[in-house]
Amino acid sequence: MEPRIWLQHYDQDVPPDITVREVTLPGLLRESAAQYPSQPALIFLNATVTYREFQDAVHRLATALAKLGVEKGTRVAIQMPNMPQSVIAYYATL
């Protein structure tokens, strides 16, 4: 293995390696909504969406997509500007 010369530039309290949990994005959203329900998840144009509101919106859209016949393996295209609805649509398709 080649030496990782960039490590010499790390601050003293920054570890050279980290452990990454194997968890899905929907799983992270569930955890965040449970732990920080009233905290901001999305901020756009001075409007804030809490983790609870974010998770609720994702569940509503996911349910609507399922009723339209979207299921595992269905290809879904999301073509939207950078806005909260884009993030909600992305998570709902997952």
CORBELDA-V879608 format. One record per residue. N is the residue number from 1. PHI is phi in radians with two decimals (none if undefined). OMEGA is omega in radians with two decimals (* if undefined). Layout:
# CORBELDA-V879608
n->[N	N]
phi->[PHI	PHI]
omega->[OMEGA	OMEGA]
This chain:
# CORBELDA-V879608
n->[1	2	3	4	5	6	7	8	9	10	11	12	13	14	15	16	17	18	19	20	21	22	23	24	25	26	27	28	29	30	31	32	33	34	35	36	37	38	39	40	41	42	43	44	45	46	47	48	49	50	51	52	53	54	55	56	57	58	59	60	61	62	63	64	65	66	67	68	69	70	71	72	73	74	75	76	77	78	79	80	81	82	83	84	85	86	87	88	89	90	91	92	93	94]
phi->[none	-1.27	-1.15	-1.65	-1.15	-1.20	-1.05	-1.14	-1.68	-1.23	-1.09	-1.03	-1.57	-1.65	-1.25	-1.26	-2.38	-2.28	-1.72	-1.86	-1.25	-1.55	-2.55	-1.39	-1.07	-1.04	-1.13	-1.12	-1.12	-1.02	-1.10	-1.15	-1.15	-1.29	-1.49	-2.30	-1.02	-1.73	-1.46	-1.14	-1.81	-2.34	-2.26	-2.57	0.87	1.14	-1.85	-2.06	-2.02	-1.34	-1.06	-1.11	-1.12	-1.07	-1.09	-1.07	-1.13	-1.09	-1.12	-1.10	-1.21	-1.07	-1.13	-1.11	-1.10	-1.11	-1.16	-1.48	1.78	-1.28	-2.47	-0.93	1.69	-1.25	-1.48	-2.22	-1.79	-2.06	-2.15	-2.49	-1.22	-1.25	-2.71	-0.96	-1.06	-1.15	-1.18	-1.08	-1.09	-1.07	-1.12	-1.14	-1.29	-1.16]
omega->[3.14	3.11	3.13	-3.01	-3.14	-3.12	3.14	-3.14	3.10	2.99	-3.05	-3.08	3.12	-3.12	3.14	-3.14	3.06	3.05	-3.13	3.11	3.04	3.14	-3.13	3.06	3.06	3.09	3.09	3.10	3.11	-3.14	-3.11	3.13	3.11	-3.07	-3.06	-3.01	-3.08	-3.13	3.13	3.03	-3.13	3.05	-3.10	3.13	3.12	3.04	-3.10	3.03	3.14	3.10	3.11	3.12	3.12	-3.14	3.11	3.13	3.10	3.14	3.13	-3.13	3.12	3.10	3.12	3.12	3.12	3.11	3.09	3.09	3.10	-3.13	-3.13	3.14	3.10	3.09	-3.13	3.07	3.09	3.13	-3.07	3.02	-3.14	-3.09	-3.09	-3.13	3.09	-3.14	3.11	3.12	3.13	-3.14	-3.13	3.14	3.10	*]
